[in-house]
Amino acid sequence: MTYWFLALVALLYAGRIIYGRRRLGVHGRGYFKSANPLTVVTRAAMIACVASTLSCNNPNYVLEACPMSSKPSNTATARQPSDLRVMTLNMWGIRFVSADIDARFDALADRLNADDSIDVVGLEEVWADAPRKRLLERVAKRFPHQVDFQADHGRSGLAILSRHPFTAEPRFIGYPRAGKWWKPWTGEWFGGKGVGAVQIDVGGDRLWFFVTHLHACYTPTQEECDADDEYLEYRSHQLETLRGQVNEIAGEQPALIVGDFNFTTRSPLFTALTTNGVYPADAYDPAWQRVQEPEAPARRIDYIWMRPGKTDSWMKVEDARIELNEPVQTNGKPVPLSDHCPVAATVRRKG
């Protein structure tokens, strides 16, 4: 990208700050619907900037970790009433940036409706309004309990779908350190990333379920990102916020946490999560347990975590694995469902 274009974006962005911040796309409004032309032009410039520079627009090293698969659902183990099959999926739903959004979101709706094994789904990067709303509407019979954090908060790109009822008001906490405002082309500062939480009743047992999406990497390889990229401190701070919120909300009860964490098992952040902590000092803060995925490549960044309770917890029934990831046929060619894998696992309440 040339310097003059960056200067133009910076100028328009500064004008927007001076005029006053406005929430983007709140309550289903179109992205360009605004009360003043300056905001419209600014948003258009930022979209062009993001489209030309976002690493997810060329997600080669992510796709390498998620080959298109046609494996059937892993439902060999006899289910019990307290079993819960959960899935996490980053849908790469960035309007004007991501390819084949409508076809991919519609394919996900078809697959979720056809698969009777999934109980709860945590979705990330479902920023595109129309495809997301259509997806939620189409699966509403299968997943009658839903939280659209993107619509409710105007940002975040998160949603939760559940077959089981919620027993408490959904919560959303935005990450205080969302990104570098002076680098608007990453989209991080505007994305409003955070953590969404719901309490679910599973056969009489109550469980807190969290979905999140941490700051992305903008390095040529995932290895460089894990080592120490310029945004490591942002992911680290977001992880502290996440762990603190899980401790505060779930207390001494068990919890499941899913999402796109943007680091692999080789990252120091992974080590931090799998170690008993003291955040805050007087909190119950146990190490998190990742549901293992034996066939996962080293570059996997999407996880399902179990946080044990003080007196009870959940246990893994089946290993995590890729599901529903068959190619999507659009315009006569196969394309991936997303640039991330849909990862699913079955857990069961102990005792």
C-alpha atoms as one frame of an Amber mdcrd trajectory, in Angstrom:
protein
   0.000   0.000   0.000   1.358   3.400  -0.907   2.093   6.061   1.677  -0.304
   8.567   0.156  -3.210   6.218   0.697  -2.179   5.617   4.293  -2.008   9.365
   4.785  -5.508   9.750   3.343  -6.883   7.088   5.662  -5.147   8.706   8.639
  -6.602  12.104   7.724 -10.117  10.761   7.363  -9.733   8.741  10.543  -8.592
  11.828  12.462 -11.593  13.695  11.122 -13.839  10.971  12.384 -12.287  11.152
  15.853 -12.727  14.918  15.923 -16.316  14.692  14.769 -17.024  12.124  17.486
 -16.942   8.354  17.718 -20.062   6.540  16.604 -20.779   2.881  17.128 -20.433
   0.880  13.943 -23.418  -1.042  12.617 -25.404  -1.019  15.868 -28.755  -2.814
  16.035 -28.694  -4.021  12.459 -28.090  -0.684  10.767 -26.206  -0.845   7.494
 -22.500  -0.191   7.777 -22.742   2.927   5.626 -25.932   4.288   7.143 -24.894
   7.359   9.063 -26.027  10.864   9.835 -23.031  12.556   8.235 -21.000  12.156
   5.014 -17.648  12.336   6.821 -18.317   9.104   8.711 -19.455   7.390   5.513
 -16.281   8.356   3.631 -14.099   7.395   6.586 -15.641   3.958   6.828 -15.247
   3.430   3.098 -11.535   4.294   3.332 -11.020   1.947   6.252 -12.745  -0.893
   4.415 -10.467  -0.409   1.415  -7.476  -0.320   3.729  -8.495  -3.456   5.608
  -9.269  -5.321   2.395  -5.799  -4.660   1.026  -3.774  -5.495   4.126  -5.559
  -7.954   6.454  -3.626 -11.175   6.793  -6.890 -13.115   6.811  -7.417 -12.006
   3.212  -4.599 -14.394   2.371  -4.883 -16.949   5.187  -2.446 -19.515   3.840
  -0.867 -20.605   7.084  -4.260 -20.953   8.758  -5.708 -23.024   5.921  -2.725
 -25.353   6.018  -3.842 -26.302   9.514  -7.369 -27.037   8.314  -7.559 -29.291
   5.254 -11.021 -29.709   3.791 -12.402 -32.908   5.269 -15.400 -35.148   4.722
 -15.115 -37.232   7.895 -18.452 -38.176   9.506 -19.355 -37.008  12.989 -17.669
 -38.923  15.783 -20.708 -40.206  17.677 -19.609 -43.756  18.501 -19.784 -43.301
  22.278 -23.227 -43.865  23.791 -24.558 -40.532  24.982 -25.770 -39.841  28.487
 -28.248 -37.092  29.483 -25.450 -34.955  30.870 -23.265 -35.247  27.760 -22.576
 -32.053  25.902 -21.127 -31.858  22.409 -19.663 -28.445  21.771 -18.177 -26.830
  18.686 -16.117 -23.735  17.990 -15.760 -22.156  14.563 -14.272 -18.927  13.276
 -16.418 -18.299  10.179 -14.225 -15.622   8.499 -17.262 -13.405   8.038 -15.831
  -9.970   7.296 -18.021  -8.144   4.813 -16.127  -6.674   1.816 -13.069  -8.753
   2.761 -13.936 -12.448   3.127 -14.781 -14.491   0.058 -18.025 -16.404  -0.594
 -19.626 -15.330   2.688 -23.239 -16.025   1.738 -22.558 -19.493   0.339 -20.397
 -20.505   3.291 -22.809 -19.249   5.970 -25.730 -20.972   4.223 -23.726 -24.206
   4.035 -23.017 -24.047   7.766 -26.740 -23.628   8.470 -27.534 -26.685   6.345
 -24.888 -28.786   8.098 -25.897 -27.768  11.614 -29.531 -28.592  10.851 -28.559
 -31.982   9.439 -26.227 -32.968  12.306 -28.079 -34.041  15.445 -24.975 -34.447
  17.618 -23.972 -30.806  18.218 -25.463 -29.204  21.337 -23.713 -25.842  21.653
 -21.795 -23.783  19.096 -19.481 -20.848  19.741 -19.018 -18.705  16.632 -16.327
 -16.121  15.949 -15.897 -13.589  13.126 -19.579 -13.447  12.239 -19.397  -9.690
  11.676 -21.326  -9.704   8.379 -24.864  -8.780   9.392 -27.121 -10.280   6.729
 -25.416 -13.716   6.484 -25.200 -13.983  10.288 -28.855 -13.105  10.843 -29.919
 -15.525   8.121 -27.790 -18.270   9.689 -29.318 -17.732  13.128 -32.835 -17.703
  11.715 -32.304 -20.878   9.705 -30.996 -22.882  12.677 -33.440 -21.436  15.230
 -35.529 -24.613  15.364 -32.450 -26.760  15.941 -30.845 -24.216  18.313 -33.722
 -22.253  19.873 -31.490 -20.561  22.452 -29.203 -18.001  20.856 -27.124 -14.974
  21.742 -26.066 -12.610  18.972 -23.375 -10.580  20.709 -22.567  -8.808  17.446
 -26.090  -7.418  17.139 -26.468  -6.712  20.860 -23.206  -4.814  21.203 -22.605
  -3.529  17.667 -19.250  -5.286  17.490 -17.378  -8.426  18.729 -18.259 -10.844
  15.897 -19.384 -13.472  18.451 -22.497 -15.622  18.783 -23.632 -18.690  20.748
 -26.160 -21.284  19.573 -27.574 -23.801  22.039 -30.099 -26.620  22.176 -30.243
 -26.213  25.956 -31.908 -23.271  27.750 -30.032 -20.387  29.333 -30.419 -19.910
  33.067 -28.884 -16.440  33.422 -28.635 -13.263  31.401 -25.898 -13.451  28.754
 -22.832 -11.344  29.455 -20.299  -9.675  27.215 -17.036  -8.089  28.270 -15.012
  -6.187  25.688 -11.246  -6.390  25.890  -9.787  -3.074  27.139  -6.716  -3.517
  24.940  -8.367  -4.293  21.627  -5.607  -3.221  19.252  -3.568  -0.294  18.034
  -5.845   2.574  17.061  -3.083   4.079  14.946  -3.098   0.928  12.785  -6.726
   0.905  11.600  -5.915  -1.394   8.675  -5.697  -4.391  11.038  -9.346  -3.912
  11.966  -8.615  -4.978  15.564  -9.455  -1.721  17.287 -12.794  -1.503  15.461
 -13.661  -5.199  15.775 -14.601  -4.900  19.443 -13.261  -8.303  20.423 -14.096
  -9.685  23.835 -15.686 -12.622  25.606 -19.330 -13.675  25.633 -20.787 -15.882
  28.366 -24.027 -17.768  29.008 -25.103 -20.182  31.705 -26.646 -23.333  30.249
 -28.890 -25.947  31.858 -27.721 -29.401  30.713 -30.024 -32.096  32.051 -30.381
 -30.282  35.362 -26.708 -29.345  35.624 -25.737 -25.724  35.119 -22.627 -24.792
  33.205 -21.025 -21.508  32.192 -20.058 -21.465  28.525 -17.677 -18.813  27.175
 -16.719 -17.892  23.607 -13.879 -15.548  22.706 -11.568 -14.316  19.958  -8.129
 -12.921  20.757  -6.029 -10.428  18.791  -4.910 -11.828  15.435  -1.372 -12.331
  14.171   0.031 -10.207  11.357   3.243 -12.107  10.703   4.152 -14.231   7.656
   4.047 -17.419   9.735   2.377 -18.672  12.896   5.802 -19.596  14.257   6.864
 -15.937  14.198   3.609 -14.982  15.891   4.129 -17.485  18.706   7.730 -16.409
  19.204   7.045 -12.741  19.904   5.178 -10.588  17.422   4.323  -6.951  18.080
   0.833  -7.879  19.313   1.852 -10.537  21.838   1.345  -8.117  24.711  -2.204
  -7.470  23.486  -3.071 -11.173  23.385  -1.437 -11.599  26.786  -3.519  -8.790
  28.291  -6.684 -10.139  26.671  -5.932 -13.581  28.069  -5.552 -12.119  31.560
  -8.884 -10.338  31.122 -10.506 -13.542  29.879  -9.178 -15.648  32.725 -10.176
 -13.031  35.260 -13.720 -12.800  33.856 -14.115 -16.580  33.817 -13.029 -16.675
  37.458 -15.374 -13.847  38.404 -18.418 -15.137  36.514 -18.061 -18.904  37.035
 -16.585 -18.634  40.523 -15.846 -22.099  41.866 -18.118 -23.758  39.310 -16.795
 -25.561  36.216 -16.817 -23.847  32.844 -16.167 -24.502  29.176 -14.296 -21.932
  27.099 -14.072 -22.105  23.304 -12.791 -19.861  20.568 -10.015 -18.622  18.322
  -7.043 -17.937  20.585  -4.550 -17.078  17.832  -1.680 -18.984  19.434  -0.507
 -22.594  19.223   0.658 -25.042  21.869   4.206 -23.695  21.395   3.274 -20.225
  22.614   4.084 -19.046  26.153   0.420 -18.049  26.381  -0.588 -21.697  26.054
   1.751 -22.565  28.918   0.244 -19.778  31.014  -3.289 -21.119  30.559  -2.326
 -24.665  31.458  -0.688 -23.554  34.716  -2.418 -22.822  38.017  -2.642 -19.072
  38.358  -3.247 -16.330  40.873  -5.452 -13.929  38.898  -6.604 -12.187  40.942
  -4.624 -13.226  43.999  -7.632 -14.259  46.088  -9.530 -16.053  43.304 -10.036
 -19.721  42.608  -7.875 -19.909  39.480  -7.183 -23.482  38.327  -5.227 -24.455
  35.243  -7.354 -24.951  32.147  -7.455 -28.352  30.458  -7.558 -28.439  26.676
  -9.690 -31.172  25.133  -7.003 -33.018  23.184  -7.180 -33.326  19.421  -4.640
 -36.071  18.583  -4.677 -35.471  14.820  -4.426 -31.696  15.060  -1.505 -30.067
  13.255   0.919 -28.005  15.311  -0.610 -24.827  13.888  -4.035 -25.288  15.424
  -5.180 -22.076  17.153  -8.839 -22.961  17.879  -9.466 -24.667  21.209 -12.050
 -26.175  23.531 -11.003 -25.748  27.176 -12.399 -27.248  30.374 -11.971 -25.232
  33.558 -12.533 -27.572  36.518 -14.710 -26.532  39.422 -13.569 -26.635  43.010
 -15.740 -29.624  43.904 -16.838 -30.938  40.510 -15.923 -30.598  36.862 -16.383
 -32.019  33.396 -14.387 -34.771  31.752 -13.605 -35.526  28.153 -15.690 -38.305
  26.629 -14.238 -38.115  23.120 -11.221 -36.393  21.641 -11.738 -33.143  19.806
 -11.804 -33.415  16.033 -12.663 -31.543  12.859 -16.298 -31.821  11.782 -18.684
 -30.447   9.139 -15.730 -29.195   7.116 -16.598 -30.550   3.687 -15.955 -28.154
   0.784 -18.693 -25.697  -0.133 -19.673 -25.685  -3.791 -20.052 -22.167  -5.140
 -19.766 -20.872  -8.704 -18.867 -24.361  -9.841 -15.850 -24.741  -7.582 -15.170
 -26.096  -4.080 -14.152 -23.586  -1.406 -13.410 -24.112   2.315 -16.202 -23.582
   4.804 -13.892 -21.081   6.513 -10.210 -20.307   6.954 -10.445 -22.074  10.333
 -11.504 -25.575  11.308 -14.812 -26.360  12.987 -13.533 -28.209  16.066 -15.964
 -30.282  18.166 -15.694 -32.436  21.289 -17.953 -34.255  23.748 -17.676 -33.661
  27.487 -19.568 -35.116  30.442 -20.228 -33.932  33.975 -18.341 -36.001  36.531
 -20.314 -37.720  39.229
